[in-house]
């Protein structure tokens, strides 16, 4: 996304998540459950679990709650089994959207996701219809005003794949492979450079600029999807201007 659009989108998402903290906790617990069930309950040997725990701690979730989620997933306590499902589709303006879900009821989930796309002028597609436009990438985002030289030097030394500086406002993205994400993040923190947001995400090869009413419809769709109980993450290739959040 363009520099100002990227940062505005991060701030918008953060505000929405803060306003829905209870749901955010639920989504983190589901992610921990699936990560622990698939890769074991030891975060030292399970990067996906370690990332989910970091997210939980960053959201001020208690260690007891996080540990209980791991025990439920590994069978030490009784819990619910969740299935990972991905849906793909298009938002207004030809914007590609990926919706990753964790659910115990696929019928309910697909109905909710299909309803969301239809409500805001989008279309739910078939498997693989948009995923080819995205690559799994580690992204460490630094706020406008971050020291470009310090971030760039530390990122190169840490083995990052690329550093993207957005000229509109000076926001910076450090890009890594998924495997190198944890190591690069640790190196940046050790250098005293804490990202405003750090995650392994699906990043589009090319973005689509949308504005005005179309952009506003895209934002409404993405927000609605993110608010669904079974939805963990929503990715798109929308380049959104400031008017998208009007």
C-alpha positions as a Markdown table, in Angstrom:
| # | Residue | x | y | z |
|---|---|---|---|---|
| 1 | Unk | 0.0 | 0.0 | 0.0 |
| 2 | Unk | 1.0 | 3.6 | -0.4 |
| 3 | Unk | 2.8 | 5.1 | 2.7 |
| 4 | Unk | 0.1 | 7.1 | 4.2 |
| 5 | Unk | -2.5 | 4.5 | 3.3 |
| 6 | Unk | -0.5 | 1.7 | 4.9 |
| 7 | Unk | 0.0 | 3.6 | 8.1 |
| 8 | Unk | -3.6 | 4.8 | 8.3 |
| 9 | Unk | -4.8 | 1.2 | 7.8 |
| 10 | Unk | -2.6 | 0.0 | 10.6 |
| 11 | Unk | -3.9 | 2.7 | 13.0 |
| 12 | Unk | -7.5 | 2.0 | 11.9 |
| 13 | Unk | -7.1 | -1.8 | 12.6 |
| 14 | Unk | -5.5 | -1.1 | 15.9 |
| 15 | Unk | -8.3 | 1.2 | 16.9 |
| 16 | Unk | -10.9 | -1.4 | 15.9 |
| 17 | Unk | -9.1 | -4.2 | 17.8 |
| 18 | Unk | -8.8 | -2.1 | 20.9 |
| 19 | Unk | -12.5 | -1.4 | 20.8 |
| 20 | Unk | -13.2 | -5.1 | 20.5 |
| 21 | Unk | -10.7 | -6.4 | 23.0 |
| 22 | Unk | -12.9 | -9.3 | 24.1 |
| 23 | Unk | -13.2 | -10.7 | 20.6 |
| 24 | Unk | -9.5 | -10.2 | 20.1 |
| 25 | Unk | -8.7 | -12.3 | 23.1 |
| 26 | Unk | -11.0 | -15.0 | 21.8 |
| 27 | Unk | -9.2 | -15.0 | 18.4 |
| 28 | Unk | -5.8 | -15.2 | 20.1 |
| 29 | Unk | -6.9 | -18.1 | 22.2 |
| 30 | Unk | -8.1 | -20.0 | 19.1 |
| 31 | Unk | -4.8 | -19.3 | 17.4 |
| 32 | Unk | -2.9 | -20.6 | 20.4 |
| 33 | Unk | -5.1 | -23.7 | 20.4 |
| 34 | Unk | -4.5 | -24.6 | 16.8 |
| 35 | Unk | -0.8 | -23.8 | 17.0 |
| 36 | Unk | -0.2 | -25.9 | 20.0 |
| 37 | Unk | -2.3 | -28.8 | 18.7 |
| 38 | Unk | -0.4 | -28.8 | 15.3 |
| 39 | Unk | 3.1 | -28.1 | 16.6 |
| 40 | Unk | 3.2 | -29.0 | 20.2 |
| 41 | Unk | 2.9 | -27.0 | 23.4 |
| 42 | Unk | 6.5 | -25.9 | 23.8 |
| 43 | Unk | 6.8 | -22.4 | 22.3 |
| 44 | Unk | 10.6 | -22.8 | 22.1 |
| 45 | Unk | 10.1 | -25.4 | 19.4 |
| 46 | Unk | 6.9 | -24.0 | 17.9 |
| 47 | Unk | 7.3 | -20.6 | 16.2 |
| 48 | Unk | 3.6 | -20.3 | 15.4 |
| 49 | Unk | 2.8 | -20.8 | 19.1 |
| 50 | Unk | 5.5 | -18.4 | 20.2 |
| 51 | Unk | 4.1 | -15.7 | 17.9 |
| 52 | Unk | 0.6 | -16.3 | 19.2 |
| 53 | Unk | 1.7 | -16.1 | 22.8 |
| 54 | Unk | 3.6 | -12.9 | 22.1 |
| 55 | Unk | 0.5 | -11.4 | 20.6 |
| 56 | Unk | -1.5 | -12.4 | 23.7 |
| 57 | Unk | 1.1 | -10.9 | 26.1 |
| 58 | Unk | 1.1 | -7.8 | 23.9 |
| 59 | Unk | -2.6 | -7.5 | 24.4 |
| 60 | Unk | -2.2 | -7.8 | 28.2 |
| 61 | Unk | -3.7 | -11.3 | 28.4 |
| 62 | Unk | -2.7 | -13.1 | 31.6 |
| 63 | Unk | -0.2 | -15.9 | 31.5 |
| 64 | Unk | -2.7 | -18.2 | 33.2 |
| 65 | Unk | -5.2 | -17.8 | 30.4 |
| 66 | Unk | -2.5 | -18.4 | 27.8 |
| 67 | Unk | -1.2 | -21.5 | 29.5 |
| 68 | Unk | -4.7 | -22.9 | 29.9 |
| 69 | Unk | -5.3 | -22.5 | 26.2 |
| 70 | Unk | -2.2 | -24.6 | 25.5 |
| 71 | Unk | -3.2 | -27.3 | 28.0 |
| 72 | Unk | -6.6 | -27.6 | 26.3 |
| 73 | Unk | -5.0 | -27.9 | 22.9 |
| 74 | Unk | -2.5 | -30.6 | 24.0 |
| 75 | Unk | -5.2 | -32.6 | 25.8 |
| 76 | Unk | -4.2 | -31.8 | 29.4 |
| 77 | Unk | -7.6 | -30.0 | 29.8 |
| 78 | Unk | -10.8 | -30.6 | 27.9 |
| 79 | Unk | -11.2 | -28.1 | 25.0 |
| 80 | Unk | -12.8 | -27.5 | 21.6 |
| 81 | Unk | -11.1 | -28.5 | 18.3 |
| 82 | Unk | -11.0 | -25.8 | 15.7 |
| 83 | Unk | -10.5 | -26.4 | 12.0 |
| 84 | Unk | -8.6 | -24.0 | 9.7 |
| 85 | Unk | -10.4 | -22.8 | 6.7 |
| 86 | Unk | -9.6 | -20.1 | 4.1 |
| 87 | Unk | -12.0 | -18.2 | 1.9 |
| 88 | Unk | -11.2 | -16.0 | -1.0 |
| 89 | Unk | -13.1 | -13.4 | -2.9 |
| 90 | Unk | -13.4 | -9.9 | -4.3 |
| 91 | Unk | -14.4 | -6.7 | -2.6 |
| 92 | Unk | -15.8 | -3.7 | -4.6 |
| 93 | Unk | -13.3 | -2.2 | -7.1 |
| 94 | Unk | -11.8 | -5.6 | -7.9 |
| 95 | Unk | -9.9 | -5.7 | -4.5 |
| 96 | Unk | -8.7 | -9.2 | -3.7 |
| 97 | Unk | -9.5 | -10.5 | -0.2 |
| 98 | Unk | -8.3 | -13.6 | 1.8 |
| 99 | Unk | -10.2 | -14.6 | 4.9 |
| 100 | Unk | -8.5 | -17.1 | 7.3 |
| 101 | Unk | -10.9 | -18.7 | 9.8 |
| 102 | Unk | -10.7 | -21.1 | 12.8 |
| 103 | Unk | -14.1 | -22.7 | 13.3 |
| 104 | Unk | -15.9 | -25.6 | 15.0 |
| 105 | Unk | -18.8 | -25.2 | 12.5 |
| 106 | Unk | -18.0 | -24.8 | 8.8 |
| 107 | Unk | -21.6 | -24.4 | 7.8 |
| 108 | Unk | -22.0 | -21.3 | 10.1 |
| 109 | Unk | -18.7 | -19.8 | 9.0 |
| 110 | Unk | -19.2 | -20.0 | 5.3 |
| 111 | Unk | -22.7 | -18.6 | 5.6 |
| 112 | Unk | -21.4 | -15.6 | 7.7 |
| 113 | Unk | -18.5 | -14.9 | 5.2 |
| 114 | Unk | -20.7 | -15.2 | 2.1 |
| 115 | Unk | -23.3 | -12.8 | 3.7 |
| 116 | Unk | -20.5 | -10.3 | 4.4 |
| 117 | Unk | -19.3 | -10.3 | 0.8 |
| 118 | Unk | -22.8 | -9.9 | -0.5 |
| 119 | Unk | -23.8 | -7.2 | 1.9 |
| 120 | Unk | -21.0 | -4.9 | 0.8 |
| 121 | Unk | -21.0 | -5.5 | -2.9 |
| 122 | Unk | -18.3 | -8.2 | -3.1 |
| 123 | Unk | -18.3 | -11.8 | -4.3 |
| 124 | Unk | -17.0 | -14.9 | -2.6 |
| 125 | Unk | -14.7 | -16.8 | -4.9 |
| 126 | Unk | -13.4 | -20.3 | -5.3 |
| 127 | Unk | -10.2 | -21.8 | -3.6 |
| 128 | Unk | -7.1 | -20.2 | -5.3 |
| 129 | Unk | -9.0 | -17.5 | -7.0 |
| 130 | Unk | -7.0 | -14.7 | -5.3 |
| 131 | Unk | -4.3 | -16.4 | -3.2 |
| 132 | Unk | -1.8 | -16.5 | -6.1 |
| 133 | Unk | -1.6 | -12.7 | -5.8 |
| 134 | Unk | -0.2 | -12.8 | -2.3 |
| 135 | Unk | 3.1 | -14.0 | -0.6 |
| 136 | Unk | 3.6 | -15.0 | 3.0 |
| 137 | Unk | 5.9 | -12.4 | 4.4 |
| 138 | Unk | 7.2 | -11.2 | 7.8 |
| 139 | Unk | 6.5 | -7.5 | 8.2 |
| 140 | Unk | 7.9 | -5.2 | 10.9 |
| 141 | Unk | 6.2 | -1.8 | 10.6 |
| 142 | Unk | 7.8 | 1.3 | 12.1 |
| 143 | Unk | 5.9 | 4.5 | 12.6 |
| 144 | Unk | 6.5 | 7.8 | 10.8 |
| 145 | Unk | 9.4 | 9.5 | 12.4 |
| 146 | Unk | 11.5 | 6.3 | 13.0 |
| 147 | Unk | 15.2 | 6.7 | 12.3 |
| 148 | Unk | 15.5 | 5.4 | 8.7 |
| 149 | Unk | 19.3 | 4.9 | 8.8 |
| 150 | Unk | 19.2 | 3.0 | 12.1 |
| 151 | Unk | 16.3 | 0.8 | 11.0 |
| 152 | Unk | 17.8 | 0.1 | 7.6 |
| 153 | Unk | 21.3 | -0.7 | 9.0 |
| 154 | Unk | 19.9 | -3.0 | 11.7 |
| 155 | Unk | 17.6 | -4.7 | 9.3 |
| 156 | Unk | 20.4 | -5.5 | 6.8 |
| 157 | Unk | 22.6 | -6.8 | 9.6 |
| 158 | Unk | 19.7 | -9.0 | 10.8 |
| 159 | Unk | 19.3 | -10.6 | 7.4 |
| 160 | Unk | 16.0 | -8.9 | 6.4 |
| 161 | Unk | 15.0 | -9.3 | 2.7 |
| 162 | Unk | 14.0 | -5.7 | 2.1 |
| 163 | Unk | 13.4 | -2.3 | 3.7 |
| 164 | Unk | 10.6 | -0.2 | 2.3 |
| 165 | Unk | 10.4 | 3.5 | 3.2 |
| 166 | Unk | 7.2 | 5.3 | 2.3 |
| 167 | Unk | 8.0 | 8.8 | 1.1 |
| 168 | Unk | 4.6 | 10.3 | 2.0 |
| 169 | Unk | 5.3 | 10.1 | 5.7 |
| 170 | Unk | 8.5 | 8.2 | 6.5 |
| 171 | Unk | 6.8 | 5.0 | 7.7 |
| 172 | Unk | 9.1 | 2.0 | 7.2 |
| 173 | Unk | 8.4 | -1.7 | 6.6 |
| 174 | Unk | 11.1 | -4.3 | 7.2 |
| 175 | Unk | 10.3 | -7.4 | 5.2 |
| 176 | Unk | 11.6 | -10.9 | 5.9 |
| 177 | Unk | 10.9 | -14.5 | 5.0 |
| 178 | Unk | 8.5 | -16.3 | 7.4 |
| 179 | Unk | 11.4 | -18.4 | 8.7 |
| 180 | Unk | 13.6 | -15.4 | 9.4 |
| 181 | Unk | 10.9 | -13.3 | 11.0 |
| 182 | Unk | 11.6 | -14.2 | 14.7 |
| 183 | Unk | 15.3 | -13.8 | 14.3 |
| 184 | Unk | 15.0 | -10.4 | 12.6 |
| 185 | Unk | 12.5 | -9.2 | 15.1 |
| 186 | Unk | 14.7 | -10.2 | 18.0 |
| 187 | Unk | 17.7 | -8.4 | 16.4 |
| 188 | Unk | 15.7 | -5.2 | 15.8 |
| 189 | Unk | 14.5 | -5.2 | 19.5 |
| 190 | Unk | 18.1 | -5.9 | 20.6 |
| 191 | Unk | 19.2 | -2.8 | 18.6 |
| 192 | Unk | 16.6 | -0.7 | 20.5 |
| 193 | Unk | 14.2 | -0.5 | 17.6 |
| 194 | Unk | 10.7 | -1.7 | 18.5 |
| 195 | Unk | 8.2 | -1.9 | 15.6 |
| 196 | Unk | 4.7 | -0.5 | 16.0 |
| 197 | Unk | 3.4 | -3.8 | 14.5 |
| 198 | Unk | 5.2 | -7.0 | 13.7 |
| 199 | Unk | 3.5 | -10.1 | 12.1 |
| 200 | Unk | 3.8 | -12.8 | 9.5 |
| 201 | Unk | 1.2 | -11.9 | 7.0 |
| 202 | Unk | 0.0 | -12.3 | 3.5 |
| 203 | Unk | 1.3 | -9.4 | 1.5 |
| 204 | Unk | 0.0 | -8.6 | -2.0 |
| 205 | Unk | 2.4 | -8.5 | -5.0 |
| 206 | Unk | 0.5 | -5.5 | -6.4 |
| 207 | Unk | -2.1 | -3.2 | -4.7 |
| 208 | Unk | -5.3 | -1.8 | -6.2 |
| 209 | Unk | -6.0 | 1.9 | -5.5 |
| 210 | Unk | -9.6 | 2.6 | -4.5 |
| 211 | Unk | -11.1 | 5.8 | -3.2 |
| 212 | Unk | -14.4 | 7.5 | -2.3 |
| 213 | Unk | -17.5 | 5.4 | -1.8 |
| 214 | Unk | -15.8 | 2.3 | -3.2 |
| 215 | Unk | -13.0 | 2.6 | -0.6 |
| 216 | Unk | -15.5 | 3.1 | 2.1 |
| 217 | Unk | -17.4 | 0.0 | 1.1 |
| 218 | Unk | -14.1 | -2.0 | 1.1 |
| 219 | Unk | -13.3 | -0.8 | 4.6 |
| 220 | Unk | -16.8 | -1.7 | 5.8 |
| 221 | Unk | -16.5 | -5.2 | 4.3 |
| 222 | Unk | -13.0 | -5.8 | 5.8 |
| 223 | Unk | -14.2 | -4.5 | 9.2 |
| 224 | Unk | -17.3 | -6.7 | 9.1 |
| 225 | Unk | -15.3 | -9.8 | 8.2 |
| 226 | Unk | -12.7 | -9.1 | 11.0 |
| 227 | Unk | -15.6 | -8.8 | 13.5 |
| 228 | Unk | -16.9 | -12.3 | 12.7 |
| 229 | Unk | -16.2 | -14.7 | 15.6 |
| 230 | Unk | -14.7 | -17.4 | 13.4 |
| 231 | Unk | -12.5 | -15.1 | 11.4 |
| 232 | Unk | -8.8 | -14.8 | 12.5 |
| 233 | Unk | -7.2 | -12.7 | 9.8 |
| 234 | Unk | -8.3 | -10.7 | 6.7 |
| 235 | Unk | -5.9 | -9.7 | 4.0 |
| 236 | Unk | -6.5 | -7.6 | 0.9 |
| 237 | Unk | -4.6 | -5.8 | -1.8 |
| 238 | Unk | -6.5 | -2.5 | -1.3 |
| 239 | Unk | -4.6 | 0.7 | -1.4 |
| 240 | Unk | -6.8 | 2.9 | 0.7 |
| 241 | Unk | -6.7 | 6.7 | 0.8 |
| 242 | Unk | -7.6 | 8.7 | 3.9 |
| 243 | Unk | -11.1 | 9.2 | 2.6 |
| 244 | Unk | -11.7 | 5.5 | 3.1 |
| 245 | Unk | -12.2 | 6.0 | 6.8 |
| 246 | Unk | -14.5 | 9.0 | 6.5 |
